[in-house]
């Protein structure tokens, strides 16, 4: 599984997003991932809605390549 391809998938689907995807630590680290996603699109959304946007961006990968993903979502720091 190409982690950079997963990052690109998220970034292409969420406006102005940056994604950092890495393998999760643990016994199933081949298909268990962790990701930090930052996007202004998350502004004003609940945590559940933010995570749903990332799942939607990953689309089929969530059923074919990714068994589990630990998400951390945030909005960009104000300038």
C-alpha positions as MATLAB code, in Angstrom:
seq = 'XXXXXXXXXXXXXXXXXXXXXXXXXXXXXXXXXXXXXXXXXXXXXXXXXXXXXXXXXXXXXXXXXXXXXXXXXXXXXXX';
ca = [
       0.000    0.000    0.000;
       1.497    3.317   -1.113;
       1.062    5.835    1.700;
       1.813    8.772   -0.591;
      -1.003    7.673   -2.929;
      -3.387    7.682    0.029;
      -2.221   11.174    0.975;
      -2.776   12.351   -2.600;
      -6.269   10.798   -2.628;
      -7.267   12.693    0.519;
      -5.690   15.942   -0.676;
      -7.401   15.740   -4.060;
     -10.853   15.249   -2.510;
     -10.726   17.783    0.339;
     -10.288   21.509   -0.402;
      -6.809   22.813    0.453;
      -6.063   19.731    2.557;
      -2.719   18.434    3.684;
      -2.492   14.823    4.778;
       0.193   12.909    6.618;
      -0.450    9.156    6.478;
       1.699    6.618    8.301;
       1.487    3.034    9.411;
      -0.060    2.558   12.842;
       1.975    0.794   15.470;
       0.732   -2.546   16.614;
       0.274   -6.174   15.646;
      -1.650   -5.388   12.438;
       0.418   -2.523   11.127;
       0.341   -3.646    7.480;
      -3.217   -2.500    6.860;
      -3.789   -0.290    9.910;
      -2.957    3.343    9.292;
      -2.898    6.631   11.144;
      -3.450    9.986    9.461;
      -3.419   13.646   10.344;
      -5.503   15.705    7.946;
      -5.663   19.494    7.999;
      -8.223   21.361    5.895;
     -10.167   24.621    6.126;
     -13.158   22.543    4.968;
     -13.396   21.219    8.536;
     -14.140   24.666    9.956;
     -17.361   24.598   11.972;
     -17.924   20.858   11.472;
     -18.249   18.302   14.242;
     -15.456   15.775   14.700;
     -17.738   13.045   13.360;
     -18.439   15.079   10.207;
     -14.731   15.830    9.743;
     -13.878   12.142    9.941;
     -16.734   11.253    7.592;
     -15.316   13.664    5.008;
     -11.982   11.830    5.149;
     -13.705    8.423    4.850;
     -15.661    9.750    1.858;
     -12.422   11.017    0.293;
     -10.868    7.566    0.677;
     -13.915    5.988   -0.970;
     -13.174    2.416   -2.152;
      -9.782    2.300   -0.441;
     -11.646    1.873    2.849;
     -13.051   -1.431    1.640;
     -10.169   -2.688   -0.494;
      -6.809   -1.537    0.910;
      -7.332    0.011    4.331;
      -8.588   -2.145    7.165;
      -8.508    0.606    9.785;
      -7.382    4.214   10.012;
      -6.876    6.343   13.107;
      -7.755    9.921   12.221;
      -6.711   13.245   13.631;
      -8.380   16.170   11.862;
      -7.732   19.857   12.303;
      -8.218   23.233   10.701;
      -5.254   25.365    9.649;
      -3.853   27.818   12.155;
      -5.166   31.364   11.586;
      -2.597   33.655   10.063;
];
